[in-house]
Amino acid sequence: MNSFSILIMALLFSQMPVESVVASLNNRAITYSELLQEGELLNIENNVPPETPLSADLKKQVLKLLIFRIITFEEARSQEVTIDEKLINQKVETYRKNIYMKNFLAKYDISDLEFKTIIKMRLTADKMTELFLEKRFKEKDPSAAEKKKAIEDWQENLFKRQKLLEYPIP
């Protein structure tokens, strides 16, 4: 290989985006792109333009939420907790009506199946949280603060049971 070929290859490779891993959850890489995608979707849910930058603290919170959703999705599978397909489809249609959604889906090249899975994961995390709270507070009507504390403790325990490595977030 001559020096010109090496130079061309170096230029080609330098143009390829490098995907950074921000966490490893049970040997599953969570990439910076996934974190940004989740952050943009949260912006859309809150009627904020999706390209609104995420602060360093918000990126950490988004990563924690992403990890939680992945864990609860797996937990739900193992406990045979399901989400009604009709509910998933309704939620997908609601999201699709958002003015930012078409560009968001195109930007990340998200297929219909991938988008449906994203929505299913969100609904599953919500359902698993509801089930946890029902079990935790069987005979009691907890305050919002008690619920929040219980969920934080539950998340912490879920995270401890995982093989989780976090890396610096760009």
Helices and strands as residue ranges (DSSP letters): H 3-15, E 21-25, E 28-31, H 32-45, H 56-78, H 85-96, H 101-107, H 112-136, H 144-160, E 164-166
